[in-house]
Amino acid sequence: MRNDLLEFSSVKGYIQTHIVSDVGMTALEALAPFDAWAEAESRWELLRDMMRIVRTQRIPLAAIPDIRPLLALREGVALAG
């Protein structure tokens, strides 16, 4: 990681205490500071939208099953079950 001027590793450590799934842990590991302010502004807008939804609706924020293997399947594949 680049110089940790913003103590980004400390922020990630705090976030890690709230992660309850492997998918969340993978996302956290990939998390890094943005190179451009425009990227941060775009993500801030997404976060604002998400927080508005969380405030107005009851959303279960528990462990989410990892569906990445299913996403990798070819279109038209039949799943058992």
CORPE-V629924 format. One record per helix or strand of 3 or more residues. SS is the DSSP state (H for helix, E for strand). FROM is the first residue (numbers start at 1). TO is the last residue. If there is no record, write none. Layout:
ss=[SS:SS]
from=[FROM:FROM]
to=[TO:TO]
//
This chain:
ss=[H:H:H:H]
from=[8:22:37:68]
to=[16:30:56:71]
//
